Amino acid sequence: MSLPTTAELTGLYHRMLRIRRIEEAIATRYAEQQMRCPTHLCIGEEAIAVGICAHLTVADKVFSNHRGHGHYLAKGGSLVGLLAELYGFAEGCCGGRGGSMHLSDLNAGFVASTPIVGGTVPVAAGYAWAEQIKGSGNVVVVFFGDGCFEEGVVHETLNFAALKKLPLVMVCENNQYSVMTPLNERQPARDIYPIAAAHGLNATSGDGNRVEQVHALAQAAIAAVRAGAGPQFLELHTHRWPEHCGPNEDDDLGYRPPGELATWKLRCPLRHTEHMLRLCGVTDGDLQVMEQQIGVEIDQAFAIALSGRRPDVISMTHHIHV
Amino acid sequence: MSDVMTLSYGAAIREALDDALARHPDMLVIGEGVPDPKTIFSTTQGLRETYGAGRVQDMPLAENGMTGICIGAALAGMRPVLVHQRIDFALLAMDQMVNNAAKWCYMFNGQQKVPLVVRVIIGRGWGQGPQHSQSLQAMFAQVPGLKVVMPTTAGDAYHFMLNAIADDNPVLFVEHRWLHHITGEVDKRQPAAGVTGAARLRQGNAITIAAFSHITIEALKAATVLAEHGIEADVVDMRCLTPLDVETVANSVAQTGHLLVADCAPEMASIGHLLISRLYQRQPTLLKQAPRLVAYPNHPVPTSHFLANDYYPGAEHLAAAILEILDRRPLITSVCRSLQSTLARDQPDRYFVGPF
């Protein structure tokens, strides 16, 4: 397993920090009641999106799910497009038709996120199938959660992906909860990735809160796809910090065992990476500059997004068909 | 080969797929049994031999997953034609058809498109029973974004299929199994009456019969016998559920003043009801008498032919309804007697010996 260089690690940290600060800014402003759509924040899970997407070109494609801000941003999706979408403005990446749970930025190769559990998994495989038929050499990545693995359509997709040796990387973000239902009430006590292996995929698991580990696993998986080895499956363990949907914490509800969230916060992907960077000689000053740059970008992006215009009501009937 | 030929409906679909595969290099045909020895009632016969296993494919028994996969392929520029031998099987794919295919263009603000054709076969007979002969097309028509077409004639089957494949939107192509063997003229140069909306198959001034798919054939039979009694029916083949062509029906009713709608689906929430409702809301004064709807009963189809025989309305039911609307009840007995089929109603023609 090859570890990232200091420069690479700095870049990974920057992208994770950017996603964290964007999600925090959304959470802060959510209370203003102007972002009027269900919003699933990915705070605590940033390392997976960043570690995977670091190996993708713009021409490679990403599909995602309801908790998709991190994937969208890590793939290079427009920040203003995201924020304007949350506000329901015409300048949103989907013109306000999607909101937080339906994102797309084709310029960045982020094809789509949708919120039906498992909904984008076969679509991503079909996209990969077309890339294979066309011989484009592009890789398709689909992000989904542990709950998604319970859906039949995911197993249908695993079967077909293996059958056709599709250029597809399936990334299972195992955060142990489907909404508030723990994994042990939904699946037997076994790992997820060996089932993907039984379907015929190359499958492995790793620590989704260690960006250098995600980065290394993704490098191997994506290189294997590019070399024609067929679909790869990564089960990456992580944890969501905020409530399932919305801007707040919800540890008071008691569905997580006492101390679980606190333990995962100690395993914060950002804090871990910051520690590694300091060992590599990155200084407080370097990190402060990074924070400042990100803060300015976010403030500017909100300002631009908030100057958006309301979509014309008549446009509601557009695009039912091409 | 001539541009004008006489083909069965099934052969016309095969011909359209063949011509479309030649025309669209990105087109795929995929479905359970597509390249098998029976080739979807011969509608995909020879296609794999001509266009190769990469473009004409069998598939895993995974209707929902494969629908999603075809949607993804369509997003990436392919033109898949996905085939279900029974519409009943497409129920497994409702999530992908309704949540993804139908909405993708809309929810991503017109930036992406899904040029997907889903062929589904509805139908009846020979004991297909509760789970192999449903007529669920109205369920799909209810979903904004899905186009639902159900041509009746061989010529329309050819042109509607070509049109569906060239369409950049998802199209549900509904084929009644009993239409597959009926022959008609296919003029490749141009469709007889366009490739959208309804078509008048017969002119008449006594009553309008607006019919969907196979029951249009029954309507034509009824019209022929009624004409012997001086009752000339105007027969409109609806051809599309979406868009529903109320205008053509209204134009006909403006001349006839009477309407019978014949739907090949259960009565409950049928498109036939919608047609009557829209027509009445549009021009309530057009009708001289209350319109009638003849449709299937609101219970599942039994397998036993002793039972299924009475499930399906035929030409005699349509004729009886027309004679009631026109207050010509004394004719019902003789007209219906001459319309009664000598075949069992689970058998499309005397050459049909099962099992499908």
Interface residues (C-beta under 8 A of the other chain):
Chain A: C94 G95 R97 G98 H102 S104 L106 V111 A112 T114 I116 G119 V121 P122 V123 A124 A125 G126 Y127 A128 W129 A130 E131 I133 K134 G152 V153 H155 E156 T157 N159 F160 L163 H318 H319 I320 H321 V322
Chain B: G54 M59 P60 A62 N64 G65 M66 T67 G68 I69 C70 I71 G72 A73 A74 L75 A76 G77 M78 D95 Q96 N99 N100 W104 C105 Y106 M107 F108 N109 G110 Q111 Q112 K113 P144 G145 K147 D168 N169
